[in-house]
């Protein structure tokens, strides 16, 4: 894994993605993108139909992930992506979690 540059410290963000994002391979595809970007965190379905993605890494890679989250996999339709700073713990890898 690449080390962050000194001027680019790690950050953690929670994305709440709304639209047709469950049952369309969204979590798994988001995990593939996050792993390629060497981000840590998880993606999980929420009971209200949204997908929660928590990711930690360099700000540049988080911005790249956010851009992808707006598109999603081909069968998805993304209506909104809410972004919040995440203060909680983040695991050392990125995974797909069971539905919340």
C-alpha positions, 0 to 999 in steps of 0.5 A: 500500500502506498504511503500518503504524502506528508501534505495529504493526511488521511481523512475518513468520510461517510457517504450516504447514497440514495436512489436505486442502489440496493440489489444492483451490485452497488456495494460490491462494485463500490468495494472494488473501486475502494480497494483499487484506490487503496482505501479502508472502510466498508459498504453496507445496505441501510434499512431505508434503501440507501447504501452507506459507504465509510472510507478512509484514505487520502483526500484525493482518493476519497474525492475519486471514490465520491465521483464514482459513487455518483455513477455507480454500477450500470444498473444503479440510479443514484439520486443523491450522495450525502457526505459527512466527516467520519470520526469513528474507527475504520478497519484496515481493509475495505469490505462489503458488510451485511445489511444494517 
